[in-house]
Amino acid sequence: MSFEWKGVFPALTTKFTTDDQLDLSLFEKNLQAQLAAGVEGIILGGTLGESSVLTNDEKEKLVKFAVEKTAGKVPVVLNIAEGATREALVQAANAANWGARGLMVLPPMRYKTDHRETVQWFKTIAAATELPIMIYNNPVDYKTEVTLDMFDELQSCTNIQAVKESTRDVSNVTRMLNRFGQRYKILCGVDTLAMEELVMGANGWVAGLVCAFPKETVAVYELVQQGKIAEAAAIYRWFLPLLELDIHPKLVQYIKLAEQEAGIGSEHVRAPRLTLAGAEREQILRIIHTGLANRPKL
């Protein structure tokens, strides 16, 4: 089950039809574009995947479908975002049974756990599964920070291997490296900070706009790894207005619209989300169309 937490891991959107069913054919089209670009893993059931409005049956269909279509080329990782420990354990067991090869785990939803409770949450999940785990550290959106002291206590859990670094503090990459070396692999979880964190030593990028622009996302990562910082920066500067769509409360609607305009997705979302309308839609379309019109040659 082991794999390397490195490279670009798209947080894939869930594709829906006009009558609110899973659109697996369109999901596969996007998935194949990601694989062709050279991503090194995929993540299902995250914020972009609209996990909070998916049924358990839909999650099962998505994971099994992705496992089949990736055919072992890259690991399929399932996100766990639950309010109760027992439900998180059910999801971890499901993920293994469905063929996922890893887990991305948030702190508990809705209740803000303290230090002891947060550590116990992750330890309990880790002890219940053999799957490798990436902790999703996003105190801005989910209110609970996984601190360096918590990570210190979690070192005993050998299958807790990585962190999706979304604290919005680039220097946290250096803090993690100074304290733990390579004990935890670090993947940037904020599109607008990705190149900065990769330059500072992050091992990968859990990306959002990759859903619409897979080749450009992988190019930035690979150029940084090759030490071609100027070449990476040129793409990144073009990319930034698009990457900023990832840091808005409507990131799902914005990124799905970008996927649609890029030809590898649709803007259909599940209620209570609504597709964009009026001036807001026109504003986002202008950003997307400007990006498409000036898309760099790779």
Secondary structure per residue as TSV (DSSP state, phi and psi in degrees):
chain	resnum	aa	ss	phi	psi
A	1	M	-	360.0	-10.8
A	2	S	-	-71.5	149.5
A	3	F	-	-157.3	171.1
A	4	E	-	-94.6	130.8
A	5	W	-	-82.9	85.3
A	6	K	-	-154.9	163.8
A	7	G	E	82.0	-163.4
A	8	V	E	-93.0	124.1
A	9	F	E	-115.3	101.1
A	10	P	E	-65.7	135.4
A	11	A	B	-88.4	92.3
A	12	L	-	-71.4	143.6
A	13	T	-	-77.1	157.8
A	14	T	-	-95.4	125.4
A	15	K	-	-88.6	134.3
A	16	F	B	-120.8	150.8
A	17	T	-	-83.2	175.9
A	18	T	T	-65.5	-22.2
A	19	D	T	-103.2	24.3
A	20	D	S	70.2	30.4
A	21	Q	S	-104.3	161.5
A	22	L	B	-61.0	132.5
A	23	D	-	-104.4	84.2
A	24	L	H	-70.9	-29.7
A	25	S	H	-67.3	-40.8
A	26	L	H	-71.8	-37.1
A	27	F	H	-57.5	-43.6
A	28	E	H	-65.3	-38.2
A	29	K	H	-58.6	-44.6
A	30	N	H	-68.4	-42.6
A	31	L	H	-58.2	-44.0
A	32	Q	H	-65.4	-34.3
A	33	A	H	-65.2	-37.2
A	34	Q	H	-66.0	-46.2
A	35	L	H	-63.6	-40.7
A	36	A	H	-64.1	-30.8
A	37	A	H	-77.0	-19.1
A	38	G	T	102.1	27.1
A	39	V	-	-66.3	158.3
A	40	E	S	-112.7	8.9
A	41	G	-	177.2	164.8
A	42	I	E	-133.0	149.7
A	43	I	E	-120.4	129.7
A	44	L	E	-112.9	152.0
A	45	G	S	74.9	24.1
A	46	G	S	-87.4	-166.9
A	47	T	T	-57.9	-46.9
A	48	L	T	-64.1	-27.4
A	49	G	T	-80.8	3.6
A	50	E	T	54.5	43.6
A	51	S	G	-59.8	-32.0
A	52	S	G	-68.4	-15.6
A	53	V	G	-114.5	12.2
A	54	L	-	-94.0	141.5
A	55	T	-	-78.6	163.5
A	56	N	H	-63.0	-37.6
A	57	D	H	-62.0	-38.9
A	58	E	H	-67.7	-39.5
A	59	K	H	-61.1	-42.4
A	60	E	H	-60.8	-45.5
A	61	K	H	-61.3	-43.7
A	62	L	H	-63.8	-47.2
A	63	V	H	-64.0	-49.5
A	64	K	H	-62.6	-38.9
A	65	F	H	-64.5	-45.3
A	66	A	H	-64.9	-40.7
A	67	V	H	-60.6	-43.4
A	68	E	H	-63.6	-46.2
A	69	K	H	-76.7	-28.3
A	70	T	H	-78.3	-23.8
A	71	A	T	51.2	39.9
A	72	G	T	80.0	-0.5
A	73	K	S	-65.0	-40.1
A	74	V	S	-140.1	155.6
A	75	P	-	-72.7	142.4
A	76	V	E	-99.0	123.1
A	77	V	E	-113.1	133.5
A	78	L	E	-106.3	135.0
A	79	N	E	-82.4	141.4
A	80	I	E	-116.5	119.5
A	81	A	-	-138.6	84.9
A	82	E	-	-122.5	164.1
A	83	G	S	-94.6	-24.9
A	84	A	S	-117.0	140.5
A	85	T	H	-58.4	-42.4
A	86	R	H	-64.1	-33.2
A	87	E	H	-71.9	-36.1
A	88	A	H	-62.5	-39.3
A	89	L	H	-66.3	-37.1
A	90	V	H	-62.3	-44.7
A	91	Q	H	-66.0	-37.7
A	92	A	H	-63.3	-42.8
A	93	A	H	-65.9	-42.1
A	94	N	H	-58.2	-46.1
A	95	A	H	-56.3	-44.8
A	96	A	H	-65.0	-42.9
A	97	N	H	-66.4	-31.2
A	98	W	H	-82.3	-10.9
A	99	G	T	106.1	4.5
A	100	A	-	-64.1	151.4
A	101	R	-	-109.5	-1.0
A	102	G	E	-163.5	167.9
A	103	L	E	-127.3	141.3
A	104	M	E	-109.8	126.8
A	105	V	E	-125.4	125.2
A	106	L	-	-87.3	157.7
A	107	P	S	-59.8	169.6
A	108	P	-	-56.6	140.9
A	109	M	S	-81.5	150.9
A	110	R	S	74.4	-45.6
A	111	Y	S	-99.9	127.3
A	112	K	-	-84.4	104.4
A	113	T	-	-75.3	151.3
A	114	D	-	-85.7	-173.4
A	115	H	H	-57.3	-53.2
A	116	R	H	-62.4	-42.3
A	117	E	H	-67.9	-38.8
A	118	T	H	-65.4	-46.4
A	119	V	H	-61.3	-43.7
A	120	Q	H	-63.2	-38.9
A	121	W	H	-55.3	-53.0
A	122	F	H	-68.2	-38.7
A	123	K	H	-63.5	-39.5
A	124	T	H	-65.8	-43.5
A	125	I	H	-65.9	-44.8
A	126	A	H	-61.0	-38.6
A	127	A	H	-70.5	-20.2
A	128	A	T	-93.6	-2.4
A	129	T	-	-141.3	153.7
A	130	E	-	-95.0	-5.8
A	131	L	S	-69.2	141.5
A	132	P	-	-67.1	146.6
A	133	I	E	-122.5	137.2
A	134	M	E	-113.0	121.1
A	135	I	E	-77.6	133.1
A	136	Y	E	-97.0	106.2
A	137	N	E	-102.3	95.8
A	138	N	-	-135.7	75.1
A	139	P	H	-69.9	-19.4
A	140	V	H	-65.5	-48.1
A	141	D	H	-91.4	-30.5
A	142	Y	H	-115.3	3.2
A	143	K	S	75.0	-18.2
A	144	T	-	-106.5	120.4
A	145	E	-	-92.6	134.4
A	146	V	-	-90.0	105.3
A	147	T	-	-81.9	168.0
A	148	L	H	-59.8	-38.2
A	149	D	H	-65.0	-34.9
A	150	M	H	-66.2	-45.2
A	151	F	H	-59.9	-34.3
A	152	D	H	-60.9	-46.0
A	153	E	H	-67.8	-26.1
A	154	L	H	-85.5	-3.0
A	155	Q	T	-60.8	-25.3
A	156	S	T	-70.5	-16.8
A	157	C	-	-89.5	98.4
A	158	T	T	-65.7	-24.3
A	159	N	T	-87.4	-2.8
A	160	I	E	-85.2	104.1
A	161	Q	E	-116.0	-16.9
A	162	A	E	-150.8	167.2
A	163	V	E	-134.8	134.6
A	164	K	E	-87.2	104.9
A	165	E	E	-85.0	103.8
A	166	S	-	-129.4	31.2
A	167	T	S	-74.2	-12.6
A	168	R	S	74.1	9.4
A	169	D	-	-113.1	103.0
A	170	V	T	-57.8	-34.4
A	171	S	H	-66.6	-13.1
A	172	N	H	-66.2	-25.3
A	173	V	H	-61.1	-47.8
A	174	T	H	-65.7	-39.2
A	175	R	H	-60.3	-44.1
A	176	M	H	-63.4	-44.7
A	177	L	H	-66.2	-40.5
A	178	N	H	-62.0	-38.5
A	179	R	H	-87.6	-36.0
A	180	F	H	-120.8	-1.9
A	181	G	T	58.7	-129.4
A	182	Q	T	-99.7	18.8
A	183	R	S	-57.7	-42.2
A	184	Y	S	-114.0	128.3
A	185	K	E	-75.9	141.4
A	186	I	E	-113.3	123.0
A	187	L	E	-118.6	123.6
A	188	C	E	-64.4	135.0
A	189	G	-	-112.7	11.0
A	190	V	-	-125.5	113.4
A	191	D	G	-54.9	-38.8
A	192	T	G	-75.9	-4.6
A	193	L	G	-117.7	6.9
A	194	A	H	-64.3	-49.1
A	195	M	H	-64.9	-40.1
A	196	E	H	-59.4	-44.2
A	197	E	H	-72.8	-34.4
A	198	L	H	-63.9	-41.3
A	199	V	H	-63.7	-33.6
A	200	M	T	-84.5	2.8
A	201	G	T	116.7	2.9
A	202	A	-	-61.4	147.8
A	203	N	-	-88.8	-16.0
A	204	G	E	-170.0	-169.2
A	205	W	E	-146.3	113.8
A	206	V	E	-85.2	105.6
A	207	A	E	-107.4	152.6
A	208	G	S	-105.6	-55.4
A	209	L	G	-68.8	-10.1
A	210	V	G	-56.1	-27.9
A	211	C	G	-58.4	-30.0
A	212	A	T	-105.1	-26.2
A	213	F	-	-131.8	67.1
A	214	P	H	-66.0	-41.9
A	215	K	H	-64.9	-42.0
A	216	E	H	-67.4	-38.4
A	217	T	H	-63.2	-49.0
A	218	V	H	-63.7	-36.3
A	219	A	H	-62.0	-43.1
A	220	V	H	-59.9	-47.8
A	221	Y	H	-58.5	-50.8
A	222	E	H	-66.0	-38.3
A	223	L	H	-65.6	-38.8
A	224	V	H	-63.2	-42.7
A	225	Q	H	-61.7	-31.6
A	226	Q	T	-83.9	-0.7
A	227	G	T	76.8	12.8
A	228	K	-	-92.0	71.1
A	229	I	H	-68.2	-41.1
A	230	A	H	-63.3	-41.1
A	231	E	H	-67.0	-40.7
A	232	A	H	-64.6	-41.4
A	233	A	H	-64.5	-34.3
A	234	A	H	-63.0	-42.9
A	235	I	H	-68.4	-41.5
A	236	Y	H	-64.2	-37.9
A	237	R	H	-65.8	-40.5
A	238	W	H	-62.2	-37.9
A	239	F	H	-75.2	-27.0
A	240	L	H	-55.4	-45.5
A	241	P	H	-58.6	-31.7
A	242	L	H	-75.1	-41.5
A	243	L	H	-61.7	-28.5
A	244	E	G	-66.9	-15.3
A	245	L	G	-66.4	-18.4
A	246	D	G	-79.2	-14.8
A	247	I	G	-111.9	31.7
A	248	H	S	-118.8	148.5
A	249	P	T	-54.8	-25.2
A	250	K	T	-98.9	32.3
A	251	L	H	-56.9	-32.7
A	252	V	H	-64.1	-49.8
A	253	Q	H	-63.6	-41.4
A	254	Y	H	-65.5	-45.4
A	255	I	H	-72.8	-35.5
A	256	K	H	-65.0	-37.1
A	257	L	H	-64.9	-39.1
A	258	A	H	-63.2	-42.1
A	259	E	H	-58.4	-43.4
A	260	Q	H	-62.4	-47.6
A	261	E	H	-67.6	-26.3
A	262	A	H	-84.0	-6.9
A	263	G	T	88.1	14.5
A	264	I	S	-131.8	32.0
A	265	G	-	-176.2	-171.1
A	266	S	-	-141.5	163.9
A	267	E	-	-89.6	4.8
A	268	H	-	-66.9	126.9
A	269	V	-	-122.8	168.6
A	270	R	-	-103.6	135.3
A	271	A	T	-58.5	142.4
A	272	P	T	-81.1	-7.1
A	273	R	S	-63.1	147.2
A	274	L	-	-125.3	148.3
A	275	T	-	-62.3	153.3
A	276	L	-	-65.5	153.5
A	277	A	-	-146.5	159.1
A	278	G	H	62.6	-142.2
A	279	A	H	-63.6	-35.3
A	280	E	H	-62.7	-45.0
A	281	R	H	-63.2	-41.1
A	282	E	H	-64.7	-38.6
A	283	Q	H	-63.8	-45.4
A	284	I	H	-68.7	-38.1
A	285	L	H	-61.3	-37.2
A	286	R	H	-61.8	-43.4
A	287	I	H	-62.1	-45.8
A	288	I	H	-65.7	-46.3
A	289	H	H	-67.6	-34.5
A	290	T	H	-63.5	-42.8
A	291	G	H	-62.3	-44.5
A	292	L	H	-64.0	-39.2
A	293	A	H	-67.7	-27.4
A	294	N	T	-111.0	20.2
A	295	R	-	-56.3	127.7
A	296	P	-	-70.7	150.0
A	297	K	-	-82.4	125.9
A	298	L	-	-98.1	360.0
